[in-house]
Amino acid sequence: MKRFACGDVIPGCNATFTAADEEGIFAQCMPHGAAEHGMTEVTPELRATVRSLITTV
């Protein structure tokens, strides 16, 4: 199982996401980023940052 905490990228955000794999994390957190943080683009750098912060639980 994988876990990502949005607050690791956006200080103050309490949203966390869990999924069986990284793609499941991205499927959840990218719409969250758009809706809650106004992110209109997922740059390769952002994707790499998120990937580096995903942990195994």
C-alpha positions in Angstrom: 0.0 0.0 0.0 1.3 3.5 -0.8 0.6 6.8 0.9 1.1 10.5 0.1 0.4 13.5 2.3 -0.3 16.7 0.3 1.0 18.8 3.2 4.5 17.5 2.3 4.2 19.7 -0.9 1.6 22.3 0.2 2.2 23.3 3.8 -1.0 23.4 5.8 -2.9 20.9 3.7 -4.2 17.9 5.7 -5.2 15.7 2.7 -3.7 12.3 2.5 -4.1 9.6 -0.1 -3.6 5.9 0.0 -3.7 3.4 -2.9 -2.3 0.1 -4.0 0.3 1.8 -6.2 1.8 5.1 -7.3 -0.6 5.5 -10.2 -3.5 5.2 -7.7 -2.0 8.0 -5.7 -1.7 10.2 -8.7 -5.3 9.4 -9.7 -6.4 10.8 -6.4 -4.0 13.7 -5.6 -3.9 15.4 -9.0 -7.7 16.2 -9.1 -7.2 17.4 -5.4 -4.4 19.7 -6.5 -6.6 21.2 -9.2 -9.7 21.6 -7.0 -8.1 22.7 -3.8 -4.9 24.4 -4.8 -5.7 25.7 -8.3 -3.0 23.6 -10.0 -3.7 23.6 -13.7 -0.6 21.8 -14.8 1.3 18.8 -13.5 4.9 19.5 -14.5 7.5 16.7 -14.7 9.1 18.4 -11.6 5.9 18.3 -9.6 5.4 14.6 -10.6 8.9 13.8 -9.5 8.5 15.6 -6.2 5.2 13.8 -5.4 6.8 10.5 -6.4 9.7 11.1 -4.1 7.4 11.7 -1.2 5.2 8.6 -1.7 5.8 6.1 1.1 5.0 2.5 1.5 2.7 1.7 4.4 
